[in-house]
Every structure is written in structure tokens, then in C-alpha cells.
Amino acid sequence: MKRFLMAALGGTAAGVIATTQIAAPLLAQEAAKTENVYEQLDLFGDIFERIRAQYVEEVDSSDLIEAAINGMLTSLDPHSSYLSPKDALKMREQTRGEFGGLGIEVTQEDGFVKVVSPIDGTPADEAGVEAGDFITHVNGESLLGLALDDAVELMRGPVGSEIVITVVREGEQEPFDVSIIRDTIELTVVRSRIEGDTVVLRLSTFNEQTYPKMKEAIDEQVEKAGGIEKVNGFVIDLRNNPGGLLNQAIAVSDAFLEEGEIVSTRGRDPADGDRVNATPGDLSMGKPLVVLINGGSASASEIVAGALQDHRRAVVIGTKSFGKGSVQTVMPLRGEGAMRLTTARYYTPSGRSIQALGVSPDIIVAQPPARPETEEEETPRRLLRSEADLRGSLNNDSLTEDQIKQIEEDRAKAEKAAELREEDYQLAYAIDILKGLSALGPND
């Protein structure tokens, strides 16, 4: 027993020594890190006092501290930033659907401001600003080297005032100026219409109004069509939709899914991960879906496109999306300010992250550049003739007047759809896909 007790005590002593030998260096390293942090904070304090005392002009202390905080956040990634009380208020207004400005969603790339997308019907959209444009100057002042928030602040101003931005665009040899009149931006988050037998839903952003407005639009257009059985499918147009609220992207995805995962988020701590699943109910009643995306489709738009694509619920058409696969959390701070901090990445149901990669369409369809208008065609179109134009051709007496009328109506619809290709080739392509899918479906 004594021998056993001694062995146990010896083992305990060895364990204490081993633990001490391992833990001591770790504790020392942690203490060194903490000491280094305090040294750097002391350095910050020294620089702060030097600037206040010796800078060539008197500076506001609160401005210096805000700049330091913002610099710390913007050094992390393009989407983390400090929001002053004024900026935090504007952000809250934007998520509610009304705010002042040009109407563009921007990010920063290579030191310049890059347009993620113009918002439908806004001054920037009407002035011809396009997704992918780089804004290099505002009223002649270079944006190179400015933080994104500072660059955005330069573009803000009183409603009705003019701003001139200098744009660099792929395919254009020289930068060019665009004049825009600032206005109050009232977002129409959902526009809807019927093209033939197809319901087209145009979602311009994801704010608090998106899902409710989309549901209203579906009900209205289905009723206008004469019931869901008269609809051959839905086009969800997410082109140039810069994203917005995560919960609205989930609600829109859920509207067309009966079950399965919609999106998952994974943060720094695995325990902070989250998965969101669809609930029963499909607003489209199982009708075929086509989702339209392009390089201006970002964030929440990519969640919707990725979820419907992974579940094989929709055919995704267009060009590769923007590739913003991170989640920002807005954290209120003292003094009415806020901090926008990237806290997680999101993943589509198949487990793929689209960060910097984007969603790839099932069918790549680029929007052809607009053709210049000419007064006359260079070569006159050849006059096409059919059997009915031939002298003495036989009449078709095997059809009733109602059948002939139906054929003529169907032909008129097809001709109208063909005209849409001149106006919006990608949308016309999406509608053609739905026609093909409905033609293969069972006969009623």
C-alpha cells in the first residue's frame, strides 16, 4: 500500500512538473502579447497628443478618434466600417426603403470606388452608370487613397444639387464624365408584369419591404393572368440587385422552396455557425422558375440564386454574379454610432462559398451592347412571302373561325416576345426557357 501511495504521489508530482513546464511558457507568451498591446496603445496616445499639439492646423479630437476607429475597421476588409451617428441614421433609412443620394451600391477595389450596381429608377441609373464602373474622381477631386466612407461622403450632397463623376469603364478607351442631379431615393423594391404567360418579378434590393411586396405582386399578377393554371412560370430578375438584409433573402428563397436548407453561416467560432431551412409552402405553386443574375447581383441576391440553383428549383441564367459571400453585423455603439463588422461567411445549401467566386449561371447569356440607332437600314430587308401570298393558293377550310383566331393570337404573342429581344435579350431568353419547359409538361 505504501509502495502504491508513493507511486501515486510520484505520478502526481511528475504531472505537476510536466504541467508547469508546459503552461509556464504559454502564460509567458500571453503576458508578452498583452504587454505589447498596451505598449501599442501607449504609442497611439503619444501620436494622438503630438497631432493635437503640433499639427499645422488645429484638429478636432473626436474627428481624429473616429478616423482611427474607421481606419482600424476598413483595414480588415472592404465591408467593415465605422458608422457615425449621421451615417447610422442614413443606413436605417436605407433599409426602410427611402434615402437621399445618387442611387448606387459601391465597394472599393484597387484604391478606387467600384459600382456594384445602380438601383433601378435612380439618378445614377438614368444617367447611364453601369455595374462594374470605376469612379475615379468626384467634381474633379481624385478618390485614390480615400477610405470608402470618405469617398461616399464626397458623393453626398443636398437634393437637387449637381455632381460630376469621372468613370472608367471596361471597353472604353478613355475615362469620361457623368453629370448627375442628386435626389431623394425612393426604392421601388419589386416591379412586376406579365410577358405572354410568364410573370416577371424584378427585385431591385433586399430591404424590409422586399418579401411582402413580392408576395403582393405575385398575387396581383396571377389574378390578372386568370389564375395560376394560366401561368407557365416565373422569372425572378435579380440583375444589378446589390443585396441587403439577410432575413429578406431567406424569406424570398423560402417563398419558392418546400423544404431543405436555404443558407448556412460560419463564423470564426464553429459554435456560432447557423443553418436556416425552408418551411412548407410555395407561392408559385410548383411552377418553373428562372432566375436572372449578372455582375451586379451581390450578397442577398446570390443567396437566393444559390439556394434555388442548388435545390434544382430554378434555372439560373445570365452572367457570373459579384461574389460577396460575407455577412456583416451592424453593432450599435455609444453615442448613436454603429460598427459594421464582417462576422461570418455564408454558404449555399451544397456547402459552397461564393466569396470572390460568385454564382455561375446554368446557362451563360450575356446582354448584347445596345445597337446605335440609325435613320435607315443600310440594306433593306428582303420581303418574305408565304404560301398564302401566292396567287390562286388554296384556303385552309379544315379549321373553324375560333381555331384560326387562336392561331393568330398565338402568333401575335410570339411576335411580341421576339420584339422583347431587342429591348432586353436576357429577359427574352429567360421567357423562352419557360416556354420550352411548359411545352414539355403534361397536357391538361
Beta strands, then each sheet from edge to edge (+ up, - down):
strand 1: 81-83
strand 2: 98-101
strand 3: 104-109
strand 4: 112-118
strand 5: 134-138
strand 6: 141-142
strand 7: 162-168
strand 8: 176-181
strand 9: 183-186
strand 10: 190-195
strand 11: 198-203
strand 12: 233-237
strand 13: 261-267
strand 14: 274-277
strand 15: 289-293
strand 16: 314-318
strand 17: 326-332
strand 18: 338-347
strand 19: 363-364
sheet 1: 1+ 18- 13+ 14-
sheet 2: 1+ 18- 17+
sheet 3: 2+ 9-
sheet 4: 3+ 4- 5+ 6-
sheet 5: 3+ 4- 5+ 7- 8+
sheet 6: 10+ 11- 12- 15- 16- 19-
end
